[in-house]
Amino acid sequence: MYRFGMRKPAFSAWPTWPAALCPGIVAAVVITACDALLGESVGLLALYAVCPALTACCASPRRVAVCGAFAMVLCAAVAAYDDLLFTRRGLVALGSVFLVSVASAVAAHARVQQEQRAAQQRRISEFVQGVILAPVPGDTGPAAIAASYLSATEDARIGGDFYEVVPVRGGVRVLIGDVQGKGLNAVRTASVTLSAFRLSAHDAVDLDGVAFSISCALHRRGVEEQFVTAILAELDDAGRLTMLSFGHPPPLIVRAGGGHELAHPPSPAMPFGLEWLDPDPPEPTRVDLAAGDRVLLYTDGLAEARDAEDAFYPLVQRVSLLRGESLDDCLVELRRDVDDHTSAGVDDDSALMLLEYREREETDDAGNRPLLPLQLDGHRHGPRDRSCSVCSVQDCPLVR
């Protein structure tokens, strides 16, 4: 499963030695054949300067120099055959091939340097993206999960779309969101939001507490003129899915029995950062899932993908793509279908997360407990049970 929609650096896919020289060599052979057929009166000697220029588009400076030398040898041989080697015409042709070869080698050197710098920037941004978007756990107890991120900009692997999964006792909490705007400011806002979620998901007794922690973190950091749309969700072992919407596209519920529905929130809240417009909290959306039911969470990079006629991507009509055996393969097929829909290419970052509920029997084992309410002192105490609120860490020695 590709996580970031990565594209390989251009220089890592350079042709092999014969293939890299092929354009210049083919051109030199064609020019030689044409001169032999048409005769010296046509004046094709100067065309040998094209050979190193063609090679400079796809080869290293050394290979350009080799192709230039080969072109000069052929040019000299053809000039000698036509009795033009020491004439003004022959010398001008040889001088032209030499000068173009030098210029082409310099241009190839500059191109290689630029490609290496761009590849280094891609590696750095990939590392930063990997820090911001940590790999999601594939199996969290009640759910199997697959995730995918794709940047709309080829040279920029990071953006304002994000997702996160935090296993908690008796279930899992997830977040998917989209920061308004692009660039480093959007990345910074996404990082603040994710950090707040990761810290509060283990401690907050409910999703309202998680949402409040995210709002506080954004206000403390002074994020200005940016807002964050998001979906906060919690899935417990019994298949109860609870979601809070903060101005985000509604999740798509794919039923194992064949049905599907968009989980429109009864009362969404304003996006994070715009609470001053309407401070009322969102009303939760609750959905009961059966074994095999799937939930697709996505950002507007998918929902607002347009075709050549400016029509939005018909996600609900493509629900069959989400019924494959592998969650990862489902997201790959969905990406391909979006690419086919947007012939001009995507123009916005997009994050996808696909969850499949797997029914589990309730037990008293430490690793599989229903969500527990927060005790008055913030802890549950017992000989084999020490952890805070819904934290997934059992037998924790950090008891106050």
Disulfide bonds with the S-S distance in Angstrom:
none
